[in-house]
Amino acid sequence: MSLPQPHWLLKRLRSVWRRWSLWGLLVALVGAMLVTLVWLAGRYEASVVQGQLERDATDAVTDIRAALARNLLTLQSLHALQAGPGDTPRWESRAAAVLRERRELVRIEWRTPALRLQAHADSPFHAIAWTSDARTEPHSDTALACANARRFSGPAYSSSYFQPHGDGLGSELIELCLPPAAADRNAGYLVATYSLQGILSEMVDHGLTRRQEVSFTEADGTRLALVGTARRSAHMFSARQLLDLPGHTMVLRLDHWHTAPSLFPNVLTALVTAMSIALVTVLVVLVRDNRRRLKAERELGDAFAFRKAMEDSLVTGLRARDLQGRITYVNPAFCEMVGFSAEELLGQSTHAPYWPPELAEEYWQRQAVRLADNALPREGFESVFMRKDGTRFPVLIIEAPLINAVGQHTGWMSAFIDISEQRRVEELSRASQERLQATARLATVGEMASLLSHELNQPLAAISSYATGSLNLLDLARDADEAHLRAGLDEVRTAIGRIAQQAERAGRVIKSVHDFVRRRDQAREAVPAQELLGDVLPLVNLQARKLGVRVQVDVETGLPLVHCDRVMVEQVLLNLARNAMQAMDDPSITERTLEIRVRRAASNAHSAWLEFSLADGGIGISEEAARNLFTPFFTTRTEGMGLGLSMCRTVVEQHGGFLGHKPRQPRGTVFTFTLPAAPQEGND
């Protein structure tokens, strides 16, 4: 059902207003950015000019101090020439030479300790009308400077004062007074008069005076001297630096008039034009990008929904960790596996709540080692986790580095598989296999029960006969003489030994059947090959005599011991021997021989092997039967179960060996299997 017309129009207007308001905001932001750019450019240019002016003022003060220091050295050497009235002409000549070299100096005077004028020299470059009476007064600038010099025991400057010229003009002057040396207090003072205008003209770099005005000012801004010219404009920059002299301090001021930045008439117009074009281009690009973005968002939403559905359907647990080992992601299957929610797991790093407490330290050390190595194995490893209710369960963990879109290693992704059911099935399979093996052994013993009774009758009858004979000999010994008694005792001893041998024979038969049938844990031991065959041969010989089979045993001398599970290997030998004899149970076969051989097999430097072979002269094995010979429950006999050869191969492979067969010429089959030899003492 469509919306009413007014509602649709209102919704449309809101959408248009929202869209254009965003574009208007973008244009306003661009305009504000341009204005800010122009203002910042002006501020930056002003700061550059002001900074340069400050550096120029500092350089000017440094130059003035250096020049005054050089002049002070020259004046001190001139002061050293003051000796007496007879030295006046020489001193005046030397002072005039100094004035010609130092144009900033306008007068040099030699005054007595009472400040009376002894001699003087005037600069040829300045015409000044001097009033000597006023400069000798106790409160004059000259007297104050010399008093400070005497107190400082060093040079001192006076305050600046105005001195008129002969042409109706005047100059701002400052005086330097050098006190007499401490060793000669009667030498008098040397007074040098500086022109502030001359200091600025001679001691300041001419490059500064060409670019700006340089002046000395009072603290209130009153100008004392000025050099340089600058064109006037609306933007003036000033810099002030203190010239701190002994006894007096002045302010050096630099004024610079800077024209308006050329940014406004030139660069700004170009910027506005370029930004306008760029803005239109950006708007077009934004429209296209907005369409692509909306399409990408829809595709991303579909992909996210697909990934979420896929994650929810997984039975494999997933977990992501960052480079510090903190958990950053878990899927629902992992949460269900351990019984903790995602909020309880995210951020955990040191000891995860699903680690068993008794294994937590071991897991932490293992995690630190694995996280330090980027080359994690892809085949995985097994571990034990703990659910929230405390139950333990085995898991298979497979880890791989987590690489982001730019190829940067950001963490690790782990997959977890609960293998509890797999372990249960394996345990059931193992138990079933053990039951099948026990059943097979019982079936074998059942087949041999009648043969065992016949075999046991022989040693038992022999035992009975020897026992009766021994009793008869003992009865006869009562009436016999000593010689016959001794002979009778020897015969009794021989009979009793025969009884023991027959009893031991019967016991071996019974023990071999008992050990073969009873269930027990697998335990491997070092056993001689001859002993393995000796325990099985009584049972083999029972069936061999019944079927008319001759058994030949050939064991190579000097063989090492066999490292095996004795009962299981005896079962393999018995099964293969019974199969070989049954293969020869055919009326057409007259030569029935079972050959059992034990030889050294091909070995390497690290392990030695023994080869057992059982060869029969039976009808052989067809190609079709050979393909399924080791398949469980496959048999060519109606009374067989089809488990014998399957279990034989399993036992041999558990020992690391190989069970196979090949045709025997001219007829029959040879079954061969290998077993590892026990390591000999002294070998690594």
C-alpha atoms as one frame of an Amber mdcrd trajectory, in Angstrom:
protein
   0.000   0.000   0.000   1.475   3.391  -1.073   1.866   6.331   1.294  -0.460
   9.322   1.031   0.759  12.087  -1.252   1.530  14.713   1.482   3.571  12.214
   3.465   5.532  11.182   0.406   6.252  14.829  -0.464   7.353  15.604   3.081
   9.672  12.620   3.095  11.072  13.696  -0.281  11.678  17.257   0.941  13.442
  16.002   4.034  15.718  13.821   1.940  16.548  16.704  -0.448  17.108  19.144
   2.425  19.385  16.697   4.206  21.432  16.064   1.081  21.817  19.747   0.116
  22.490  20.807   3.682  25.427  18.419   3.720  26.748  19.855   0.459  26.233
  23.403   1.784  28.136  22.505   4.909  30.940  21.165   2.712  31.084  24.427
   0.714  31.108  26.474   3.937  33.928  24.389   5.302  35.933  24.876   2.093
  35.363  28.657   2.249  36.395  28.758   5.884  39.469  26.774   4.983  40.411
  29.323   2.281  39.938  32.286   4.626  41.952  30.545   7.311  44.653  29.755
   4.764  44.940  33.408   3.725  44.978  34.591   7.341  47.587  32.033   8.335
  49.724  32.991   5.325  49.616  36.648   6.390  50.419  35.745   9.956  53.280
  33.589   8.833  54.728  36.342   6.629  54.425  38.832   9.486  56.109  36.448
  11.887  58.929  35.926   9.393  59.449  39.707   9.030  59.294  40.266  12.790
  61.692  37.415  13.437  64.183  38.763  10.916  63.890  42.232  12.487  64.582
  40.810  15.958  67.653  39.037  14.637  68.834  42.283  12.948  68.440  44.207
  16.228  70.436  41.559  18.076  73.154  41.672  15.412  73.271  45.486  15.577
  73.697  45.527  19.360  76.404  42.868  19.042  78.251  44.942  16.420  78.066
  48.104  18.579  79.390  46.294  21.655  82.266  44.839  19.640  83.183  48.241
  18.138  83.027  49.954  21.542  85.293  47.249  22.950  87.829  47.828  20.167
  87.703  51.589  20.748  88.190  51.005  24.471  91.441  49.162  23.799  92.669
  52.026  21.624  91.706  54.650  24.239  93.375  52.659  26.997  96.650  52.688
  25.041  96.239  56.442  24.573  95.541  56.829  28.300  98.817  55.131  29.051
 100.675  58.032  27.282  99.574  60.549  29.934 102.783  61.380  31.841 103.212
  65.112  32.370 102.923  68.583  30.813 105.907  67.934  28.552 104.082  65.038
  26.867 101.097  67.087  25.809 102.071  67.658  22.133 102.788  63.989  21.587
  99.537  62.984  23.260  97.469  65.488  21.251  99.023  64.239  18.028  98.183
  60.653  18.940  94.635  61.630  19.978  94.054  63.451  16.665  95.104  60.308
  14.788  92.594  58.261  16.770  89.812  60.775  15.957  90.587  60.546  12.265
  90.306  56.748  12.407  87.200  56.641  14.639  84.612  59.005  13.171  82.102
  58.178  15.889  84.420  59.967  18.365  84.048  63.762  18.329  86.485  64.763
  21.140  89.191  63.243  23.370  90.264  65.080  26.532  93.084  64.699  29.053
  91.855  65.886  32.438  93.630  66.201  35.736  92.447  64.352  38.827  90.453
  67.521  39.616  88.816  67.221  36.150  90.544  70.326  34.848  91.258  70.194
  31.133  94.928  69.382  30.501  94.843  68.718  26.761  92.291  67.806  24.129
  91.812  66.943  20.470  88.686  67.585  18.343  87.425  65.535  15.411  87.930
  67.199  12.024  84.557  65.805  10.926  82.372  67.555  13.500  82.054  71.309
  14.242  80.837  71.586  17.830  80.846  74.683  20.041  82.204  73.318  23.355
  81.531  75.051  26.690  84.266  73.853  28.980  82.976  75.578  32.119  79.701
  73.687  32.051  81.456  70.304  31.603  83.667  70.799  34.683  80.863  71.354
  37.128  80.519  68.687  39.845  77.090  67.589  38.596  77.887  67.574  34.926
  77.663  64.380  32.858  81.455  64.299  32.599  81.950  64.543  36.368  79.336
  61.854  37.038  80.911  59.481  34.488  84.398  59.973  36.004  83.019  59.444
  39.495  81.484  56.141  38.359  84.748  55.189  36.652  86.692  55.898  39.837
  84.180  53.854  41.849  84.178  50.953  39.351  87.978  51.195  38.825  87.176
  50.832  35.182  85.612  52.632  32.200  82.189  54.231  32.679  79.747  55.904
  30.316  77.707  59.028  31.040  74.108  59.719  30.211  73.419  61.153  26.782
  73.111  64.916  26.455  72.472  67.395  23.671  75.346  69.567  22.479  74.641
  72.407  19.961  76.786  72.888  16.829  78.133  76.123  15.444  75.675  76.017
  12.519  72.603  76.160  14.721  72.094  72.382  14.852  73.155  69.981  17.586
  74.093  66.373  18.380  73.251  63.857  21.067  76.500  62.896  22.761  77.690
  60.393  25.346  81.020  60.380  27.137  83.377  57.594  28.174  85.669  58.209
  31.145  88.756  56.136  31.853  90.048  56.455  35.461  93.761  56.655  36.340
  95.514  53.399  37.018  95.716  52.221  40.628  99.513  52.518  40.575  99.433
  56.171  39.417  96.545  58.113  40.896  97.978  61.451  39.624  97.815  60.470
  35.952  94.360  61.982  35.498  91.337  60.908  33.437  90.846  60.303  29.741
  87.425  61.445  28.523  86.222  60.387  25.074  83.026  61.849  23.655  80.891
  59.722  21.313  78.234  60.961  18.923  75.199  58.681  19.065  74.561  59.495
  15.427  78.161  58.526  14.651  77.805  55.252  16.569  74.793  54.286  14.461
  76.464  55.388  11.221  79.855  53.784  11.803  79.193  50.766  14.013  75.940
  49.398  12.549  76.017  47.363   9.337  75.062  49.551   6.412  72.853  46.792
   5.065  70.566  47.241   8.089  70.346  51.017   7.689  69.385  50.656   4.037
  66.406  48.372   4.873  65.051  50.012   8.025  65.464  52.892  10.447  67.936
  52.370  13.306  67.770  54.698  16.289  68.703  55.168  19.942  65.706  55.946
  22.142  64.952  56.718  25.742  62.901  54.305  27.813  59.745  56.328  27.003
  60.385  56.076  23.248  61.984  59.524  22.691  64.426  59.285  19.805  68.011
  60.407  20.518  69.655  59.560  17.187  68.412  58.106  13.906  69.989  56.668
  10.749  68.547  54.898   7.734  65.409  55.455   5.702  62.420  53.289   4.978
  59.385  53.855   2.847  56.233  54.328   4.815  53.358  51.868   4.616  50.479
  50.594   6.698  52.405  47.680   8.198  55.226  48.720  10.528  57.343  46.235
  12.489  59.551  47.291  15.419  62.236  45.566  17.441  63.993  46.844  20.565
  67.219  45.702  22.166  68.945  47.077  25.299  72.511  48.362  24.935  73.792
  47.934  28.471  76.974  49.989  28.968  78.903  50.462  32.237  77.151  53.366
  33.939  74.399  53.852  31.356  71.830  51.863  29.378  70.248  52.820  26.063
  67.576  51.249  23.841  68.377  50.363  20.239  65.250  50.380  18.076  64.749
  49.065  14.553  61.662  50.098  12.556  60.684  48.338   9.371  57.751  49.203
   7.094  56.561  46.165   5.208  54.190  46.410   2.270  50.978  44.409   2.203
  51.583  40.788   1.217  51.198  40.119  -2.464  49.138  37.121  -1.515  45.761
  38.856  -1.871  45.836  40.145  -5.441  47.668  37.146  -6.946  47.785  33.887
  -5.047  44.344  34.222  -3.479  42.638  34.695  -6.816  44.435  31.677  -8.202
  43.597  29.701  -5.074  39.906  30.587  -5.199  39.712  29.718  -8.883  41.606
  26.471  -8.410  39.577  25.579  -5.334  36.319  26.320  -7.147  37.287  24.020
  -9.986  38.521  21.469  -7.476  35.278  21.795  -5.505  33.128  21.101  -8.545
  35.374  18.177  -9.444  35.194  16.903  -5.894  31.408  17.177  -5.912  31.199
  15.083  -9.076  33.655  12.575  -7.680  31.755  12.494  -4.382  28.484  11.750
  -6.148  30.072   8.858  -8.006  31.898   7.722  -4.899  28.677   7.933  -2.899
  26.960   5.613  -5.357  29.876   3.189  -5.272  29.981   3.418  -1.492  26.294
   2.614  -1.171  26.772  -0.351  -3.476  29.842  -1.479  -1.524  27.938  -1.112
   1.741  25.149  -3.314   0.435  27.652  -5.898  -0.761  29.528  -5.655   2.539
  26.284  -6.133   4.446  25.450  -9.200   2.369  28.979 -10.558   2.869  28.792
  -9.894   6.608  25.428 -11.622   6.855  26.802 -14.572   4.876  29.898 -14.755
   7.074  27.771 -14.493  10.222  25.518 -17.321   9.055  28.583 -19.385   8.160
  30.177 -18.735  11.568  26.971 -19.646  13.388  26.738 -22.934  11.469  30.342
 -23.969  12.131  31.116 -26.645  14.687  34.812 -25.662  14.645  35.773 -23.069
  17.250  37.582 -19.969  16.013  39.676 -17.587  18.102  41.779 -14.556  17.102
  44.555 -13.026  19.174  46.651  -9.874  18.726  50.423  -9.626  18.944  50.270
  -9.372  22.754  48.227 -12.579  23.016  44.925 -10.855  23.912  41.768 -12.512
  22.581  40.108 -10.224  20.019  37.479 -12.531  18.510  35.665 -15.799  19.260
  32.869 -17.411  17.267  29.705 -18.942  18.792  31.032 -22.489  18.314  34.057
 -21.721  20.506  31.864 -20.118  23.193  29.588 -23.171  23.162  32.616 -25.465
  23.280  34.123 -23.925  26.455  30.868 -22.723  28.043  31.970 -19.053  28.362
  30.353 -16.052  26.680  32.233 -13.810  24.264  32.246 -10.965  26.828  34.013
 -13.223  29.329  36.692 -14.248  26.819  37.499 -11.044  24.915  40.593  -9.273
  26.233  41.908 -12.300  28.152  45.621 -12.936  27.656  47.642 -14.193  30.622
  45.468 -17.057  31.903  42.445 -17.968  29.806  39.433 -19.140  31.865  39.207
 -22.356  29.820  42.727 -23.452  30.849  42.806 -26.123  33.583  44.397 -24.552
  36.708  46.942 -27.349  37.036  48.091 -26.773  33.412  47.779 -22.965  33.242
  51.485 -22.231  33.802  52.533 -24.828  31.223  50.048 -23.433  28.688  51.260
 -19.867  29.302  54.882 -20.823  28.671  53.899 -22.790  25.574  51.851 -19.839
  24.289  54.758 -17.428  24.821  57.064 -19.705  22.828  54.552 -20.221  20.004
  53.656 -16.516  19.746  57.337 -15.610  19.512  57.671 -17.809  16.414  55.765
 -16.653  13.321  56.300 -19.993  11.532  53.585 -21.926  13.362  53.059 -25.567
  12.332  49.968 -26.089  10.202  49.422 -29.713  11.283  48.197 -28.608  14.719
  48.667 -30.025  18.187  46.472 -31.540  20.872  45.632 -29.955  24.219  43.157
 -30.192  27.065  40.611 -27.432  27.812  38.205 -26.951  30.709  34.546 -26.039
  30.370  32.878 -23.537  32.646  31.449 -26.394  34.753  34.976 -27.758  35.326
  34.875 -30.756  32.969  37.982 -31.390  30.848  37.913 -32.309  27.189  40.599
 -32.811  24.513  40.904 -30.403  21.563  42.943 -30.238  18.368  44.424 -26.737
  17.824  45.556 -25.418  14.437  47.137 -21.928  14.375  48.201 -19.610  11.570
  49.424 -15.969  11.394  46.681 -13.351  10.980  47.592 -11.006   8.093  45.573
  -7.843   7.403  44.682  -6.349   4.007  48.028  -4.525   3.662  50.082  -7.632
   4.426  50.927  -6.680   8.018  51.127  -9.352  10.697  48.543  -8.369  13.340
  48.064 -11.541  15.354  47.135 -15.223  15.160  44.001 -17.127  14.155  43.340
 -20.480  15.823  40.863 -23.236  14.955  39.682 -25.683  17.650  38.140 -29.103
  17.118  36.580 -30.989  20.019  37.993 -34.504  19.665  36.180 -35.994  22.669
  33.899 -38.081  20.432  36.855 -39.110  18.283  38.755 -40.261  21.369  35.674
 -42.169  22.563  35.294 -43.888  19.197  39.008 -44.728  19.146  38.750 -46.191
  22.628  35.721 -48.242  21.625  37.545 -49.399  18.493  40.602 -50.359  20.522
  38.468 -52.213  23.040  36.605 -53.964  20.207  39.886 -54.936  18.572  41.160
 -56.327  21.840  37.924 -58.308  22.262  38.221 -59.589  18.701  41.808 -60.610
  19.348  40.765 -62.392  22.530  37.898 -64.061  20.656  40.267 -65.166  17.924
  42.650 -66.567  20.516  39.786 -68.413  22.239  38.592 -69.775  18.905  42.105
 -70.997  18.183  42.323 -72.647  21.587  38.915 -74.265  21.032  40.147 -75.797
  17.814  43.195 -77.127  19.624  41.379 -78.474  22.702  41.116 -82.038  21.377
  44.728 -81.994  20.229  45.849 -80.709  23.631  44.141 -83.629  25.411  46.007
 -86.104  23.168  49.314 -84.270  23.614  48.959 -84.100  27.379  48.112 -87.849
  27.617  51.625 -88.732  26.448  53.580 -86.917  29.186  51.014 -87.928  31.787
  51.251 -91.647  30.790  55.041 -91.405  30.851  54.929 -89.804  34.281  52.652
 -92.616  35.540  54.933 -95.320  34.111  58.089 -93.795  35.567  56.387 -93.365
  38.937  55.249 -97.073  39.010  58.723 -98.260  38.013  60.288 -96.115  40.713
  58.001 -97.637  43.354  58.895-101.179  42.191  62.584-100.385  42.395  62.161
 -99.060  45.893  60.365-102.272  46.981  63.155-104.453  45.538  65.802-102.364
  47.269  64.641-103.508  50.722  66.135-107.004  50.394  69.054-106.137  48.066
  72.656-105.907  49.068  74.614-102.693  49.016  75.747-102.960  45.377  72.263
-103.702  44.071  70.887-100.971  46.331  73.234 -98.393  44.825  72.318 -99.465
  41.273  68.617 -99.312  42.126  68.953 -95.789  43.498  70.607 -94.666  40.271
  67.708 -96.083  38.278  65.201 -94.353  40.593  67.050 -91.017  40.144  66.904
 -91.434  36.376  63.186 -92.232  36.493  62.415 -89.241  38.686  64.366 -86.969
  36.242  62.277 -88.350  33.382  59.124 -87.635  35.430  60.287 -83.987  35.889
  60.993 -83.610  32.181  57.579 -84.910  31.188  55.873 -82.713  33.806  57.776
 -79.656  32.494  56.711 -80.561  28.956  53.071 -80.704  29.959  53.444 -77.417
  31.841  54.926 -75.657  28.798  52.029 -76.749  26.639  49.473 -75.506  29.154
  51.380 -72.228  29.848  51.704 -71.369  26.165  47.954 -71.717  25.718  47.284
 -69.743  28.914  49.598 -66.867  27.970  48.155 -66.798  24.492  44.531 -66.527
  25.650  44.691 -64.191  28.660  44.252 -60.423  28.121  46.907 -58.047  29.466
  48.529 -54.688  28.760  51.048 -54.522  25.961  54.626 -54.631  27.283  57.595
 -54.884  24.964  60.713 -56.728  26.042  63.919 -58.064  24.541  63.365 -61.746
  23.650  65.595 -64.201  21.731  64.059 -65.296  18.440  64.676 -68.963  19.320
  62.664 -68.509  22.526  59.720 -66.992  20.615  59.635 -70.007  18.327  60.106
 -72.418  21.237  57.001 -71.114  23.002  54.871 -71.458  19.870  56.207 -74.768
  18.491  54.323 -77.022  20.967  51.031 -75.636  19.667  52.243 -75.757  16.059
  53.404 -79.343  16.420  49.979 -80.401  17.712  48.277 -79.403  14.463  51.277
 -80.470  12.381  51.005 -84.083  13.605  47.260 -84.061  12.969  47.708 -82.854
   9.368  50.880 -84.781   8.660  53.013 -81.685   8.227  56.726 -81.694   8.873
  58.018 -78.520  10.556  61.532 -77.259   9.771  63.018 -74.408  11.836  66.126
 -72.527  10.678  67.394 -69.689  12.915  70.529 -67.839  11.893  73.242 -67.828
  14.562  74.370 -64.648  16.313  71.044 -62.810  15.936  70.285 -59.894  18.287
  67.319 -59.978  20.618  63.863 -59.034  19.314  62.214 -55.983  20.904  58.511
 -56.873  20.839  55.340 -57.728  22.716  55.944 -61.400  23.268  52.336 -62.668
  23.401  51.235 -60.634  20.355  54.154 -61.819  18.234  53.546 -65.412  19.313
  49.962 -64.991  18.104  51.253 -63.743  14.724  53.591 -66.761  14.395  50.837
 -69.177  15.415  48.254 -67.697  13.015  50.649 -67.677  10.072  51.798 -71.251
  10.862  48.211 -72.531  11.128  47.274 -70.804   7.857  50.313 -72.339   6.139
  49.479 -75.857   7.387  45.799 -75.504   6.450  46.878 -74.407   2.946  48.573
 -77.810   2.572  45.527 -79.787   3.846  44.729 -81.173   0.403  44.800 -84.835
  -0.691  46.743 -83.946  -3.818  49.667 -82.598  -1.790  52.024 -85.352  -0.676
  55.060 -83.263   0.319  53.858 -81.240   3.298  56.677 -79.199   4.800  56.441
 -75.920   6.794  59.707 -73.995   6.761  60.192 -71.357   9.468  63.262 -69.144
   9.023  64.701 -66.204  11.002  67.332 -64.006   9.327  68.836 -60.548   9.597
  66.872 -58.031   7.531  68.158 -54.946   5.738  69.207 -52.427   8.428  70.586
 -48.895   8.622  73.006 -47.112  10.902  70.313 -46.266  13.459  68.309 -49.520
  13.765  68.553 -53.265  13.112  65.714 -55.563  11.973  64.984 -59.282  11.990
  63.034 -61.064   9.242  60.675 -63.991  10.018  59.448 -66.081   7.071  56.985
 -69.009   6.940  56.940 -70.968   3.653  54.384 -73.638   2.751  53.884 -75.907
  -0.245  50.134 -75.324  -0.508  47.853 -74.377  -3.347  48.909 -70.689  -3.256
  46.843 -67.472  -3.245  44.850 -66.208  -6.223  45.104 -62.594  -7.438  41.554
 -61.765  -6.312  42.189 -63.177  -2.832  45.536 -61.344  -2.626  43.813 -57.956
  -3.109  41.554 -58.532  -0.058  43.814 -60.794   1.944  44.327 -58.368   4.864
  40.767 -56.980   4.851  38.939 -57.700   8.127  36.345 -60.536   7.916  37.619
 -61.674   4.507  38.301 -65.419   4.422  38.507 -68.236   1.890  37.499 -70.906
   4.412  33.918 -71.540   5.463  34.850 -72.034   9.118  37.225 -69.019   9.326
  36.431 -65.604  10.867  38.610 -63.488   8.519  40.402 -61.669  11.383  43.684
 -63.529  11.644  45.747 -61.854   8.898  44.208 -58.423   9.616  45.257 -58.620
  13.261  48.665 -59.984  12.271  49.354 -56.962  10.041  48.119 -54.595  12.789
  50.467 -56.166  15.355  53.467 -56.047  13.002  52.797 -52.421  11.984  52.454
 -51.429  15.650  56.005 -52.679  16.066  57.099 -50.581  13.079  57.564 -53.606
  10.799  56.008 -54.838   7.540  53.980 -57.971   6.755  53.796 -59.232   3.168
  53.619 -62.337   1.030  54.906 -63.672  -2.282  54.498 -66.881  -4.325  56.858
 -69.775  -3.691  58.333 -71.839  -6.475  57.288 -74.363  -7.612  54.170 -73.963
  -5.488  53.016 -72.449  -2.236  53.298 -69.069  -0.540  55.908 -67.341   1.636
  54.706 -64.931   4.339  57.387 -62.565   5.644  57.315 -59.988   8.440  59.982
 -57.849  10.127  60.483 -56.881  13.774  62.922 -54.392  15.332  66.010 -55.675
  17.106  66.642 -54.553  20.674  69.393 -51.898  20.954  72.652 -53.417  22.095
  74.535 -52.110  25.094  77.022 -49.344  24.350  75.101 -48.042  21.340  73.577
 -44.576  21.297
